[in-house]
Amino acid sequence: MKDGQVIFLRLLLQSRIDFECISLHFPVVVHCSDGWDRTPQIVSLAQLMLDPYYRSIDGFRTLVEICWLDFGHKMADRNGTILGVDDPNERAPIFLQVHISVFLLKCNFTDIIHIF
């Protein structure tokens, strides 16, 4: 993993989410400056931490569908899996960063968060 990716991953995990508002069932709007990448990352991680359903296989599948596919994330562009997309600036390990973050949550908070 490149140094820049490690720094971005650290910033992603340090994102501030107002869990007090969420726990009181207030609606929360999450919008990050770029919108396409960090928003689904942060929302996915927040839902994983807040709702045990999303820590199951079915729940994680639903989470990916809701936060990434239905949201319209440019996953194929970011992963470089679309033929004819030659712009290397469109490629980024955005979804992989979520998987790494989930792994780190699982390793560091085994007493609190049970994933899969």
Secondary structure, DSSP 8 states (H G I E B T S, - for coil): --HHHHHHHHHHHT----HHHHHTT-------SSSSSHHHHHHHHHHHHH-GGGGSHHHHHHHHIIIIITTT--HHHHHT-STT---GGG---HHHHHHHHHHHHHHH-TTT----
